[in-house]
Amino acid sequence: MKYKYSPTLEAFFPADMLDAYTDLPIDLMDVSEQAYDAVLHARSQGLAYRIADDGVSVSVAPSVAHDWDTKAGKWVLNVERQTIIDAHAQKQAIINAVNDVKHALQTHIDAVAIGLGFSGGNAVMLYAGFANAFQPLAQAFGAWEAGIWAQANQYMAQVKAGEVPMLTPTQAVERIPVFEFAGA
């Protein structure tokens, strides 16, 4: 299928359907299939693009932080946008690292609970609040788990204050005390 392109609207129009439009832009230009495909690929990656006047060659932004400099005829880095992107990526990396540690801690807690014969940490806790044969075990387990999360939150406060480095999930799990239950 052949297309025409409007640089003003940054839109494609199927060439065989132009009669269906009542208000076509005046800057329509012919574009090659290769140019159309290149633009679709750039759009799918969130990148900006420019189609040359010949309708064949396409210049794609090196990154979403680049703008087209019409005077120079090339892509230039928008430093302010790149700074924002970098800050967002750094924040997201920290969030991901924290979530990875939380997941590793919870996985270890659940593994200990499974070793005690329960389906997970939450299942043990169900027995803590009422009189039953598992209540002493469940209360000890609950205190152990609460201690883990208190220690993790305290450590995270130190990380945020820049006092200590962020732990890897493996390092965080290695800090978990062994669960011990002396009850019957």
Buried (B, 14 or more C-beta within 10 A) or exposed (E): EEBBBBEEEEEBBEEEEEEEEEEBBEEBBEBBEEBBEBBEEBEEEEBBBBBEEEBBEBBBBEBEBBEBEEEEEEBEEBEEBBEEBEEEEEEEEEEEBBEBBBEBBBEBBBEBBBEBEBEBBEBBBEBBEEEEEBBBBBBBBBEBBEEBEEBBEEBBEEBEEEEEEBBEBEEBBEEBEEBEEEEE
